[in-house]
Amino acid sequence: MLIGKRRGWEIAERLATPEALMLGRRAALGGALAGGAALAAAPAQAQWNLFGSNAASNAPPVVLKPLTAPRLDRYPAGRAISAEADATSYNNYYEFGLSKSVAGAARALPINPWSIEFTGMVEKPRTIGFDDLMKQVTLEERVYRHRCVETWAMTVPWTGFPLSKLVEIAKPTASAKYMVFTTLADPKTMPGLGQRFYPWPYTEGVTMAEAANELAFITVGMYGKTLPPQNGAPLRLTLPWKYGFKSAKSIVKVSFTDKRPVSFWEALQDSEYGFWANVNPTVPHPRWSQATETLLGNDDRVPTQIWNGYGEWVAGMYTGLTKERLFV
Ligand code: MTE
């Protein structure tokens, strides 16, 4: 099994990996071993799928374009911006493998051309090209804290536009209660899709109130450049008060519905991952504490803040929802 040396801030893989995944891996491995040399005989791609790797794709290096926009200081991050090299080399993008080092593999992400489908409860279903979308929005830069459910965290200058603007462009009908994001699932370029026990494609959803919240952001760049593939090019969601898995990468479809969607992680393991996934240091993950976090590039643990420190803007959306698992 290919496992690199863990950097100080990294959570042990056995902790971060959902139980189902471990079972799936064991089953796959057991089956392969039971079948004699089946694993050894499997094509390189299949072995990569089982274990993940740092292997670079054959795609040429990605050239990021400058993308400058005025910085909005309304939401102070209160801590130093993470090193760009860390934020762009330590990633979760399961479509490209289970390793955190997927930047090489993600170079194969086919981002040109790119389009986004608006569907479900919308006035008129349609598909819009990414370049057309860009012409309809005004970009700004926001420095947000990002907190992964695995307890690592970073602070990133994201470039993008409010999610509410995407809602305005998509034109949902009045009966829509949820906004659902589906991300690219391309078997030709994404070896992780070979992990069949995952409920591909990766989807995430928010309520219409959350979609309208001023913090909710569609990101198209970071560190003053277009978004690197491994961080979710060409466009991703950024919801800084929620665990990072809600921030779906490489969005291809936006749909509106009146039924609460079951997202990727919830479908995989609903005892551990739910719909709301708001950050809360006092509600542990079933297998680890959420009380503290480690900033990328630094081994020290620092206290986690409720709503990841964004309560002033978001806590009001959840009053009265006493029966909901708001922090799972
Ligand atoms: N989106 C897709 N399509 N696939 C993924 O595996 N991982 C999520 C989220 N969005 C993921 C995804 C998780 S678990 C986290 S923490 C963040 O992306 C990580 O974003 P980053 O790699 O830019 O730090």
Residues whose N, C-alpha, C, O or C-beta is under 5 A from the ligand:
A	BS01	MTE	A87 Y90 N91 N92 Y93 Y94 E95 C148 T183 Y202 Q230 N231 G244 F245 S247 A248 K249
